[in-house]
């Protein structure tokens, strides 16, 4: 009886010892697993280093932009240009028309009476700024230049091949007498040398020369 009791106590002790060893082994295994496997959530930067990241720019404001695709600061690199002609003071950068830039015809008008129509054409390949109210008409048979009549015109750009018109009055109906003329001298400004143009349909009787500003139509030029 005593021997059997000792054998049962020994067996029970061994069983308890075995359970303790198994429990200790299991705890140690879980601890090692927790420390050996790094959590991806614990180091978020490591998981994202290969996708979707851009290197921060090290370029300064004048170095042409960032390495990560940012736009360069080029807005101040080219100042907007000024209006054409701002440097030379001309309208739109177009030079003034000179007398030699145009060709001229003078034709006696059917009406009003004692008038002729001056047609000026830009014969060049470039536009020019026409001095509308500075036209100088000289009739060789009369002393001095023709006086201005009608409204003052504004300078305007005469394109290549475009026409401008002016009306010339040779004599007044209430003025008797006069001289015969078959040509006139034309200059766009008083400072230029004139060009001589024949009067188509002449000669005409001249006793009081007057001239309008340049207009865009023949009808307007022959209104005065």
LODO-688998 format. One record per residue: residue in three letters; x, y, z of N, C-alpha, C in turn. Coordinates in pm, 1 decimal. Example, Ala and Ser with C-alpha at 12.3 -4.5 7.8 and 13.67 -1.06 7.14 Angstrom:
! residues 2
res:n.c1:n.c2:n.c3:ca.c1:ca.c2:ca.c3:c.c1:c.c2:c.c3
ala:1319.0:-569.0:780.0:1230.0:-450.0:780.0:1320.0:-330.0:780.0
ser:1285.0:-225.0:708.0:1367.0:-106.0:714.0:1290.0:3.0:787.0
//
This chain:
! residues 224
res:n.c1:n.c2:n.c3:ca.c1:ca.c2:ca.c3:c.c1:c.c2:c.c3
unk:82.5:-119.3:0.0:0.0:0.0:0.0:86.7:125.4:0.0
unk:188.2:128.0:79.4:276.7:244.7:83.7:348.4:263.2:-47.4
unk:390.4:155.1:-111.5:460.7:165.6:-240.6:368.7:218.7:-348.0
unk:245.0:175.2:-347.9:149.9:223.3:-449.5:121.3:371.1:-432.6
unk:112.9:419.4:-310.5:86.5:562.1:-287.5:201.1:648.6:-336.5
unk:326.0:604.8:-311.1:441.0:683.0:-359.0:443.0:690.0:-511.5
unk:408.1:574.3:-577.2:409.4:573.6:-724.6:308.5:672.3:-780.9
unk:188.6:682.5:-714.3:88.3:778.9:-764.3:134.2:922.4:-743.1
unk:201.7:950.1:-626.1:248.3:1086.8:-605.8:357.8:1124.5:-705.6
unk:443.9:1023.2:-732.9:552.4:1050.9:-828.0:497.6:1079.5:-966.7
unk:399.6:998.0:-1004.6:337.4:1016.5:-1138.4:269.4:1152.6:-1148.1
unk:200.2:1189.0:-1039.0:131.0:1319.5:-1040.5:230.4:1434.1:-1046.6
unk:341.7:1420.7:-972.9:442.7:1526.5:-974.4:505.4:1542.1:-1112.5
unk:533.5:1427.7:-1175.9:592.3:1433.2:-1310.6:495.4:1497.8:-1410.7
unk:366.8:1463.7:-1395.0:267.1:1522.9:-1487.0:258.5:1673.6:-1468.4
unk:260.5:1716.5:-1342.3:254.8:1861.3:-1317.4:377.2:1931.7:-1371.2
unk:493.1:1867.9:-1352.1:616.7:1927.1:-1404.2:613.0:1938.0:-1554.9
unk:559.0:1835.4:-1621.7:550.7:1838.1:-1768.3:459.0:1949.5:-1817.1
unk:346.2:1970.5:-1749.0:253.8:2078.4:-1786.6:318.7:2215.8:-1770.6
unk:398.6:2228.3:-1660.6:465.7:2356.9:-1638.6:566.4:2386.5:-1746.5
unk:639.5:2280.0:-1786.4:740.6:2299.8:-1891.5:675.1:2339.1:-2022.6
unk:563.8:2271.7:-2052.6:493.2:2305.3:-2178.2:440.9:2447.6:-2177.3
unk:386.0:2489.5:-2062.7:333.9:2627.1:-2054.6:444.4:2730.5:-2069.3
unk:559.9:2703.0:-2005.3:672.4:2796.2:-2014.7:724.3:2805.2:-2157.2
unk:730.1:2688.5:-2223.1:779.1:2686.2:-2362.3:687.8:2767.7:-2452.6
unk:557.2:2753.7:-2430.6:460.4:2827.9:-2513.3:473.5:2977.4:-2492.0
unk:490.9:3023.2:-2369.1:504.7:3166.7:-2341.4:628.5:3224.1:-2406.6
unk:740.9:3148.4:-2391.8:865.1:3196.4:-2451.9:854.2:3205.7:-2604.4
unk:784.7:3111.2:-2663.9:768.6:3111.7:-2810.5:689.4:3231.2:-2858.9
unk:581.5:3267.1:-2783.9:503.0:3384.7:-2823.8:583.6:3512.3:-2812.0
unk:663.7:3519.7:-2704.7:744.6:3640.6:-2684.0:846.6:3658.1:-2793.6
unk:910.6:3543.0:-2833.5:1010.5:3552.3:-2939.2:947.8:3592.1:-3071.5
unk:826.3:3542.1:-3095.6:758.8:3577.4:-3220.0:724.5:3725.2:-3224.6
unk:681.1:3782.0:-3110.0:646.2:3923.7:-3103.6:765.9:4013.4:-3129.3
unk:883.1:3970.8:-3082.0:1002.8:4055.5:-3097.4:1070.8:4034.0:-3230.2
unk:1052.6:3917.1:-3292.7:1125.2:3885.9:-3415.7:1055.4:3942.4:-3538.4
unk:921.6:3952.6:-3537.5:848.6:3998.6:-3655.9:820.5:4147.3:-3644.3
unk:889.6:4235.5:-3719.0:864.2:4381.2:-3711.7:729.6:4414.3:-3774.1
unk:656.6:4502.3:-3709.6:524.9:4541.1:-3758.5:538.5:4645.5:-3868.8
unk:465.3:4623.8:-3976.6:468.4:4721.9:-4085.2:408.0:4854.3:-4041.4
unk:310.1:4845.9:-3949.3:247.1:4969.6:-3903.5:338.5:5051.5:-3815.5
unk:436.8:4985.5:-3750.5:527.0:5057.6:-3661.6:624.4:5144.6:-3738.4
unk:645.1:5114.1:-3869.3:741.3:5191.1:-3948.4:677.4:5228.3:-4082.5
unk:581.7:5320.0:-4087.0:509.3:5349.9:-4210.8:598.6:5406.3:-4320.1
unk:705.5:5473.2:-4283.4:790.8:5530.6:-4386.9:865.5:5424.8:-4463.7
unk:893.6:5312.6:-4399.9:966.8:5205.8:-4467.7:881.4:5143.6:-4575.0
unk:750.4:5130.2:-4551.3:664.2:5067.1:-4648.6:639.7:5157.7:-4767.9
unk:653.8:5289.4:-4754.6:619.7:5381.9:-4862.7:738.4:5440.6:-4933.9
unk:856.1:5392.6:-4915.4:974.5:5454.1:-4974.7:983.7:5429.6:-5125.1
unk:917.7:5323.1:-5177.0:934.5:5287.5:-5316.1:819.1:5333.4:-5402.8
unk:713.9:5393.8:-5349.1:603.2:5432.3:-5433.0:539.7:5561.7:-5382.0
unk:506.0:5648.5:-5479.1:430.3:5768.9:-5450.1:505.7:5879.1:-5379.5
unk:634.3:5868.8:-5361.8:708.0:5972.8:-5289.5:782.9:6059.7:-5387.5
unk:800.1:6186.1:-5353.9:877.9:6279.4:-5433.9:986.1:6341.0:-5347.8
unk:1103.6:6350.6:-5407.9:1213.8:6409.7:-5332.1:1188.5:6558.4:-5317.9
unk:1206.4:6616.4:-5203.2:1184.2:6760.6:-5187.4:1284.4:6839.8:-5269.6
unk:1238.9:6955.3:-5318.2:1325.7:7037.1:-5401.8:1435.4:7100.8:-5317.4
unk:1555.0:7101.8:-5376.9:1666.9:7172.5:-5313.1:1703.8:7295.5:-5393.4
unk:1628.9:7317.3:-5503.5:1661.3:7431.5:-5588.6:1605.0:7557.8:-5528.2
unk:1680.2:7664.5:-5541.5:1634.9:7794.6:-5495.4:1540.5:7856.3:-5597.1
unk:1484.6:7973.4:-5568.5:1388.8:8035.8:-5659.0:1443.4:8062.9:-5797.3
unk:1571.5:8076.8:-5808.0:1627.5:8107.0:-5939.6:1692.7:7988.8:-6005.4
unk:1671.6:7867.1:-5951.3:1742.2:7750.1:-6004.1:1659.3:7670.5:-6101.5
unk:1547.7:7719.5:-6146.9:1473.2:7651.0:-6251.4:1370.4:7555.9:-6199.6
unk:1326.0:7564.9:-6075.8:1216.4:7478.9:-6030.0:1266.2:7363.9:-5948.8
unk:1171.6:7280.7:-5897.3:1203.0:7170.7:-5807.6:1230.0:7043.9:-5884.2
unk:1302.8:6953.1:-5819.2:1330.6:6823.7:-5879.2:1208.0:6736.6:-5877.5
unk:1108.2:6765.4:-5794.7:990.5:6682.4:-5782.7:881.2:6721.5:-5879.7
unk:908.2:6798.4:-5985.7:810.1:6827.8:-6088.1:737.2:6958.7:-6067.1
unk:776.9:7039.2:-5971.6:710.3:7167.6:-5950.2:740.4:7261.7:-6064.1
unk:651.9:7358.8:-6087.2:674.1:7452.4:-6197.1:782.9:7551.1:-6160.0
unk:857.7:7591.6:-6263.7:964.5:7687.2:-6239.4:907.0:7826.5:-6227.6
unk:974.5:7913.7:-6158.2:929.6:8050.4:-6137.0:974.7:8135.6:-6254.1
unk:906.8:8116.9:-6371.1:949.4:8186.5:-6491.9:865.7:8309.2:-6520.4
unk:772.3:8342.1:-6433.2:683.0:8453.8:-6461.6:753.2:8586.6:-6472.3
unk:865.4:8604.5:-6403.4:934.3:8732.5:-6406.3:1050.4:8734.3:-6503.8
unk:1069.7:8622.4:-6576.9:1188.7:8614.4:-6661.1:1173.2:8695.0:-6789.1
unk:1048.1:8716.4:-6835.9:1029.0:8792.9:-6958.1:923.9:8899.4:-6933.2
unk:965.7:9022.4:-6929.7:872.5:9131.3:-6906.1:786.6:9150.6:-7030.1
unk:656.8:9182.1:-7011.8:573.0:9204.1:-7129.9:625.1:9318.9:-7212.8
unk:621.6:9297.9:-7344.1:673.6:9401.4:-7432.3:578.6:9518.7:-7435.4
unk:634.1:9635.8:-7462.4:552.6:9755.8:-7470.4:477.2:9760.7:-7601.6
unk:392.8:9859.8:-7616.7:319.6:9877.1:-7740.3:418.3:9902.2:-7853.8
unk:389.2:9841.4:-7974.8:477.7:9866.6:-8088.8:490.5:10015.7:-8114.8
unk:610.4:10058.0:-8141.5:634.0:10198.0:-8172.0:654.3:10286.4:-8051.2
unk:653.8:10225.3:-7928.8:667.7:10308.5:-7809.8:804.2:10376.5:-7806.1
unk:905.7:10310.7:-7864.0:1039.7:10366.9:-7858.5:1058.2:10481.7:-7956.9
unk:994.2:10469.4:-8076.4:1016.3:10575.1:-8174.5:902.9:10675.5:-8177.6
unk:803.0:10659.7:-8091.6:696.8:10758.0:-8080.0:594.0:10752.3:-8191.0
unk:598.1:10650.1:-8277.4:502.5:10641.6:-8385.8:384.5:10555.5:-8343.9
unk:273.0:10574.1:-8412.8:149.8:10502.3:-8382.9:163.6:10357.4:-8426.4
unk:161.9:10262.1:-8329.7:169.7:10121.3:-8362.3:302.1:10079.6:-8421.1
unk:408.1:10161.0:-8407.9:537.3:10124.9:-8464.0:547.8:10150.8:-8612.2
unk:446.9:10216.3:-8673.3:446.3:10242.7:-8817.2:504.7:10381.1:-8842.9
unk:595.1:10390.0:-8937.9:658.4:10517.9:-8968.4:565.2:10610.6:-9046.1
unk:595.5:10738.5:-9042.6:516.1:10837.4:-9114.9:530.6:10816.9:-9265.8
unk:420.9:10837.3:-9336.3:427.3:10833.7:-9482.4:509.1:10953.9:-9531.9
unk:592.4:10930.2:-9628.5:664.6:11037.8:-9695.0:604.2:11058.9:-9833.3
unk:627.0:11174.6:-9886.5:568.0:11207.1:-10016.7:603.6:11103.2:-10121.9
unk:725.7:11054.3:-10118.0:770.0:10957.7:-10219.2:715.9:10816.4:-10195.5
unk:650.6:10793.3:-10081.4:592.8:10660.5:-10054.9:461.7:10638.8:-10130.3
unk:401.8:10748.3:-10178.7:270.7:10740.5:-10241.4:278.1:10778.1:-10388.4
unk:180.8:10726.6:-10464.0:161.7:10772.5:-10601.8:32.7:10853.8:-10606.9
unk:22.3:10947.9:-10703.4:-87.5:11044.1:-10701.7:-149.6:11057.7:-10840.9
unk:-280.0:11076.8:-10840.8:-351.3:11118.1:-10961.1:-445.7:11231.4:-10922.8
unk:-460.2:11327.5:-11011.9:-552.7:11439.3:-10993.0:-644.2:11442.3:-11115.1
unk:-774.8:11430.7:-11091.2:-873.3:11422.6:-11198.7:-982.9:11525.2:-11176.1
unk:-1017.6:11599.5:-11278.7:-1125.0:11698.3:-11268.5:-1255.6:11626.5:-11237.1
unk:-1328.8:11675.8:-11139.0:-1454.7:11614.2:-11097.1:-1570.9:11670.8:-11177.5
unk:-1669.8:11585.5:-11205.7:-1789.2:11634.0:-11276.2:-1872.4:11723.2:-11185.8
unk:-1868.8:11695.3:-11057.8:-1932.3:11781.2:-10957.7:-1867.7:11751.8:-10822.5
unk:-1862.5:11850.1:-10736.4:-1904.8:11988.6:-10763.5:-1815.1:12057.8:-10866.7
unk:-1862.1:12164.2:-10919.2:-1787.5:12233.6:-11025.1:-1659.8:12294.4:-10968.0
unk:-1564.0:12308.0:-11056.9:-1435.3:12370.5:-11023.8:-1355.3:12290.1:-10919.6
unk:-1385.4:12161.8:-10909.2:-1314.1:12073.2:-10815.8:-1237.9:11964.8:-10892.0
unk:-1136.3:11916.2:-10827.2:-1065.0:11797.4:-10875.6:-1045.5:11701.7:-10758.3
unk:-1037.2:11575.9:-10790.9:-1017.4:11473.0:-10688.9:-871.7:11427.5:-10690.3
unk:-808.1:11437.6:-10576.1:-672.6:11384.0:-10559.0:-682.8:11244.9:-10498.1
unk:-624.0:11146.9:-10565.2:-618.6:11009.8:-10514.1:-472.8:10974.4:-10486.9
unk:-444.7:10937.0:-10362.9:-308.3:10897.1:-10323.5:-310.5:10749.0:-10287.4
unk:-212.1:10676.7:-10335.4:-205.6:10532.1:-10313.4:-71.0:10498.0:-10249.3
unk:-76.7:10415.9:-10143.0:47.7:10367.2:-10082.1:107.6:10263.8:-10176.8
unk:213.0:10300.7:-10245.8:272.8:10212.3:-10345.9:378.7:10119.5:-10286.8
unk:406.1:10133.0:-10155.9:505.2:10046.5:-10092.4:445.3:9914.4:-10047.3
unk:526.9:9833.8:-9982.1:482.5:9703.9:-9931.1:449.3:9708.6:-9782.4
unk:472.2:9823.3:-9719.5:446.9:9837.8:-9576.2:347.1:9950.4:-9551.8
unk:270.9:9941.6:-9442.1:181.5:10052.2:-9406.7:261.6:10171.3:-9357.9
unk:199.4:10286.9:-9362.7:263.2:10407.5:-9309.6:154.8:10497.4:-9251.4
unk:196.3:10587.6:-9164.9:103.4:10677.1:-9097.1:85.5:10803.9:-9180.5
unk:-36.1:10823.1:-9229.7:-63.9:10934.1:-9320.5:-95.4:11060.7:-9241.6
unk:-20.3:11169.3:-9262.3:-53.4:11298.2:-9197.7:-173.6:11359.9:-9268.7
unk:-290.0:11341.5:-9213.0:-413.8:11370.8:-9285.7:-432.4:11517.7:-9317.9
unk:-390.9:11606.1:-9227.7:-425.1:11748.5:-9242.5:-306.9:11835.7:-9281.8
unk:-195.5:11777.4:-9319.3:-76.9:11857.2:-9352.7:-50.4:11864.1:-9502.3
unk:-144.2:11814.3:-9580.1:-127.6:11810.6:-9725.1:-102.3:11950.4:-9781.0
unk:-3.1:11961.0:-9866.8:34.0:12089.0:-9928.9:13.6:12077.4:-10079.7
unk:-75.6:12159.1:-10131.2:-101.9:12163.8:-10275.2:-59.5:12301.6:-10326.7
unk:26.8:12300.3:-10422.6:72.3:12426.0:-10483.6:36.7:12423.1:-10631.9
unk:-27.2:12527.2:-10675.1:-60.1:12541.9:-10816.8:38.9:12642.4:-10875.9
unk:122.5:12597.9:-10966.3:232.2:12683.7:-11011.6:188.8:12821.3:-11061.2
unk:68.8:12829.3:-11117.3:23.3:12956.6:-11170.8:-23.3:13053.5:-11062.3
unk:-36.7:13004.6:-10938.1:-79.4:13088.9:-10825.9:34.0:13103.4:-10726.0
unk:33.1:13214.0:-10655.0:132.7:13234.4:-10551.0:87.4:13164.9:-10422.2
unk:178.4:13092.4:-10358.9:147.9:13029.5:-10230.4:71.8:12898.7:-10245.2
unk:60.6:12829.2:-10133.2:-6.6:12699.8:-10130.8:-155.7:12717.9:-10113.6
unk:-230.8:12616.3:-10153.2:-375.9:12618.7:-10137.9:-413.6:12619.8:-9990.0
unk:-516.7:12695.3:-9955.7:-562.0:12700.3:-9817.2:-641.8:12574.6:-9782.1
unk:-650.8:12549.3:-9652.8:-725.8:12432.4:-9606.8:-874.7:12464.2:-9601.9
unk:-957.1:12367.1:-9638.4:-1102.4:12380.1:-9626.8:-1159.2:12250.6:-9569.7
unk:-1274.6:12262.2:-9504.3:-1337.1:12145.6:-9443.8:-1277.7:12113.3:-9307.8
unk:-1322.7:12003.1:-9247.1:-1277.2:11967.8:-9112.0:-1134.8:11914.1:-9110.0
unk:-1074.4:11929.1:-8994.5:-941.5:11869.6:-8974.8:-955.9:11717.4:-8968.8
unk:-864.7:11648.4:-9033.2:-866.2:11502.3:-9028.1:-767.5:11450.6:-8926.1
unk:-782.3:11322.4:-8890.5:-689.0:11258.0:-8798.1:-591.8:11170.3:-8876.9
unk:-467.5:11170.2:-8831.5:-368.4:11083.1:-8896.3:-417.1:10938.8:-8888.8
unk:-397.3:10864.5:-8995.5:-440.6:10724.8:-8994.3:-343.4:10639.6:-9074.4
unk:-344.5:10510.7:-9042.3:-250.5:10418.1:-9106.0:-301.4:10380.4:-9244.5
unk:-219.6:10409.2:-9343.0:-252.2:10376.6:-9481.8:-179.4:10247.0:-9517.8
unk:-257.2:10142.4:-9538.5:-197.9:10011.5:-9568.2:-140.7:10009.3:-9709.9
unk:-57.4:9910.7:-9733.6:0.0:9894.8:-9866.9:-111.6:9875.8:-9969.8
unk:-109.0:9955.3:-10077.3:-209.8:9947.2:-10181.5:-339.7:10019.9:-10150.8
unk:-351.9:10079.4:-10031.9:-475.2:10147.5:-9993.2:-475.9:10291.4:-10044.4
unk:-599.1:10343.0:-10069.4:-616.2:10478.3:-10122.8:-654.5:10577.8:-10014.5
unk:-616.2:10702.2:-10036.6:-663.6:10815.4:-9958.2:-704.2:10924.0:-10057.5
unk:-803.5:11004.9:-10018.6:-860.4:11101.4:-10113.1:-864.9:11240.7:-10051.7
unk:-846.3:11340.8:-10138.4:-860.4:11480.1:-10097.9:-925.4:11556.9:-10211.9
unk:-1003.3:11658.4:-10176.0:-1067.0:11742.5:-10276.8:-989.6:11872.0:-10296.0
unk:-977.9:11915.2:-10421.4:-907.7:12039.3:-10453.5:-1006.5:12133.8:-10521.1
unk:-1015.8:12253.0:-10469.1:-1097.2:12358.6:-10531.4:-1003.5:12452.7:-10606.5
unk:-1033.3:12472.3:-10737.8:-947.3:12557.3:-10820.1:-995.9:12700.8:-10828.7
unk:-1124.7:12718.9:-10826.5:-1176.0:12856.0:-10841.0:-1315.6:12866.0:-10781.6
unk:-1348.3:12985.9:-10736.5:-1481.1:13012.6:-10681.9:-1573.1:13064.5:-10794.2
unk:-1698.6:13026.3:-10779.7:-1793.9:13067.8:-10883.0:-1814.1:13217.0:-10885.6
unk:-1795.9:13281.0:-10769.8:-1819.7:13425.5:-10762.8:-1693.3:13506.6:-10789.6
unk:-1589.8:13439.8:-10834.2:-1464.0:13510.1:-10862.5:-1438.0:13504.4:-11012.8
unk:-1425.5:13620.8:-11071.2:-1404.9:13625.9:-11216.6:-1257.1:13608.2:-11250.3
unk:-1234.4:13562.5:-11370.2:-1097.3:13552.0:-11420.0:-1023.2:13432.7:-11361.0
unk:-895.3:13434.4:-11384.7:-811.3:13328.8:-11336.8:-705.1:13291.2:-11437.6
unk:-626.2:13196.8:-11400.3:-518.2:13148.8:-11486.4:-541.4:13002.7:-11521.5
unk:-483.3:12962.5:-11631.0:-498.2:12824.6:-11674.3:-385.6:12739.4:-11615.6
unk:-422.1:12618.9:-11568.8:-321.3:12527.7:-11509.7:-350.3:12384.5:-11554.0
unk:-246.2:12310.3:-11579.5:-263.6:12169.1:-11617.1:-185.3:12074.4:-11526.6
unk:-133.6:12128.6:-11415.3:-61.9:12043.5:-11319.7:-61.5:12107.0:-11181.6
unk:-35.8:12024.3:-11080.6:-24.7:12073.4:-10942.7:99.1:12009.6:-10880.1
unk:145.7:12071.8:-10775.3:256.5:12015.8:-10698.0:202.7:11967.3:-10562.8
unk:244.4:11847.3:-10521.6:188.1:11782.1:-10402.6:300.5:11742.4:-10308.3
unk:281.4:11773.6:-10179.4:370.7:11726.1:-10073.1:284.0:11690.7:-9952.1
unk:322.1:11585.8:-9882.1:242.8:11544.5:-9765.8:262.2:11637.7:-9647.3
unk:378.8:11703.7:-9639.2:405.7:11801.5:-9534.0:484.6:11916.6:-9594.8
unk:483.2:12029.1:-9525.2:551.5:12148.2:-9576.7:702.8:12130.5:-9579.7
unk:755.1:12037.0:-9503.0:900.2:12018.5:-9495.7:955.2:11930.6:-9607.7
unk:867.7:11871.6:-9689.4:913.1:11780.1:-9794.4:910.7:11847.3:-9930.6
unk:993.4:11795.2:-10018.2:993.9:11844.0:-10156.0:870.6:11791.3:-10228.0
unk:801.9:11876.5:-10305.6:679.4:11832.2:-10372.0:707.8:11750.2:-10497.1
unk:607.2:11676.3:-10538.4:611.8:11605.0:-10665.6:507.6:11666.0:-10758.7
unk:538.8:11676.9:-10885.0:449.0:11740.0:-10982.6:357.5:11634.8:-11044.5
unk:226.5:11662.6:-11044.9:126.3:11567.7:-11093.8:39.0:11638.0:-11197.2
unk:19.2:11578.6:-11314.9:-67.9:11641.3:-11416.2:-215.0:11632.4:-11374.4
unk:-296.2:11725.4:-11425.2:-439.1:11728.0:-11397.4:-511.7:11656.5:-11510.9
unk:-564.9:11538.4:-11480.5:-640.3:11465.7:-11582.2:-772.9:11538.4:-11608.9
unk:-800.3:11564.9:-11735.1:-920.1:11640.4:-11771.6:-896.3:11788.1:-11776.9
unk:-771.5:11832.5:-11752.7:-739.2:11974.9:-11757.3:-710.8:12019.7:-11898.9
unk:-673.4:12145.6:-11912.2:-640.5:12240.7:-11804.2:-766.0:12296.3:-11737.2
unk:-740.7:12358.8:-11622.6:-848.3:12419.2:-11544.9:-816.4:12566.1:-11523.6
unk:-922.9:12639.3:-11493.3:-904.8:12780.2:-11460.4:-887.6:12793.4:-11310.1
unk:-781.6:12858.3:-11270.0:-747.6:12866.4:-11128.3:-748.1:13011.9:-11084.0
unk:-823.4:13040.5:-10975.4:-816.3:13174.8:-10916.9:-816.8:13171.4:-10764.5
unk:-842.5:13052.9:-10706.6:-845.6:13044.9:-10559.6:-826.8:12899.2:-10517.8
unk:-705.5:12860.1:-10491.7:-679.5:12720.5:-10458.2:-709.2:12687.1:-10312.6
unk:-783.4:12577.2:-10291.4:-810.1:12524.6:-10156.8:-805.9:12371.9:-10162.7
unk:-778.9:12309.6:-10048.4:-767.6:12164.1:-10043.2:-820.8:12112.0:-9910.0
unk:-879.3:11993.3:-9912.7:-929.7:11929.1:-9790.9:-819.9:11844.0:-9726.8
unk:-852.3:11792.5:-9610.2:-768.8:11687.8:-9550.5:-788.9:11557.8:-9628.8
unk:-710.4:11456.7:-9597.0:-729.8:11325.8:-9658.4:-849.3:11255.9:-9595.3
unk:-926.4:11188.1:-9679.0:-1040.8:11109.0:-9635.2:-1028.7:10966.5:-9690.0
unk:-1112.7:10879.3:-9636.7:-1109.9:10739.7:-9681.2:-1193.0:10711.9:-9804.1
unk:-1281.4:10806.7:-9844.1:-1364.5:10788.3:-9963.3:-1359.7:10914.2:-10049.2
unk:-1383.7:10894.8:-10178.7:-1387.1:11008.6:-10270.7:-1507.7:11097.0:-10244.2
unk:-1618.6:11035.0:-10203.6:-1738.5:11112.6:-10176.1:-1715.2:11213.8:-10064.2
unk:-1649.2:11169.7:-9956.9:-1620.3:11261.2:-9846.0:-1526.7:11373.4:-9890.4
unk:-1428.5:11339.8:-9973.4:-1331.1:11439.4:-10016.2:-1393.6:11547.5:-10101.8
unk:-1500.1:11513.7:-10177.5:-1562.0:11610.6:-10267.0:-1685.5:11675.4:-10206.2
unk:-1701.9:11665.1:-10074.4:-1816.0:11726.0:-10006.4:-1794.6:11874.9:-9984.4
unk:-1671.7:11921.9:-9986.9:-1643.8:12060.2:-9944.9:-1597.2:12145.6:-10061.5
//
